[in-house]
Amino acid sequence: MLNKIVLTMASLRLMSGSIEICAALLMLRFNQIDRALVVNSSLALVGPLILIATTTVGLVGISDKLSPSKFLWVGAGVICLMIGILKK
């Protein structure tokens, strides 16, 4: 029996991978640099959203096992990841 939390996290990652593959196929189909850049730029939004969603689901799944201080440390780590990913 699969854990529902793990199944949800894996499903989000599979969806993310499918979006990436579809984007690559669109780039090949368009065969134009400007359109490929637009498709690639749209992926910049999808990646962090999937990261946040997957992390949130995982944290909800283990929230009963974490002390409040550890939960804050994990949250701080996620915030640092997001700053590192999104900051230019």
N, C-alpha and C positions, 0 to 999 in steps of 0.2 A: 504494500500500500504506500503510495507516494504521499509525502507531506504536502499539504495544500500550499503552504508558503513557498516551498522549494519549487513546486510546479508552476506557481505564478511567476516567480523570479525567472525560471528557465523559459517560460513562455514569452516574457518581456524581451529576453535576450534573443530568442529565436525571431521574434517580430522585428527587432532591431537589425539583426543580420539579414533578414529578408528585405527590409527597406534598403539596406546598403547594396545588396545584389541588384535590386530593381533600379536603383540610382545608377549603378555602373552600366547596366544594360541600356538605360535611357541615354547616358553619355555616348555610348557606342552608336546608338540609333540616330541621335541628332548629328553626330560627327562634326560638330562645330565647337570651337573653343569657348565662345561666349555663352552658349547654352550649357555646355558642360560645367562652366564655372557657376552658373545659376543653380544647377542641380547640386553641385558640390557644396555651395553655400547653404542650401537648405538642409543639408546633412549636419551642418554645424549646430543647428537647433535641435535636431532629433537626438543626437548622441548624449548631450547633457540631460535632456528630459528623461531618457531611458535610464541613465545613471541614477538620477534622483528617484525615479519611480521604483527601480529595483532595490536601491538602498533603503527606501522608506518601507517597502514591503518586508525586507529582511529585518529591519529594526523593530517593526511591529511584531514580527514573529518571535523575536528574542527579548522583547521589552520586559516580560515577566521575570527573566533571568538576570537582567542587568540592574545594578544599583543606580540610583540617580546620578552619582558622580561619574560612573563609567558611561552612562548614557550621554552625559554632557561631553565627555571626551570623544566619543564616537561622532556626535554631532559636530564638534569643532573640527574633527578630521574631515568630515564631508564638506564642511564650509571651506576648509583649506584646499581641498581638491577642486571645488567649483571655482574658487578664485584663481587657482593655477591653470585651469582649463580655459576659463573665459577671459582672463586678463591678457591684454595684448602687449 
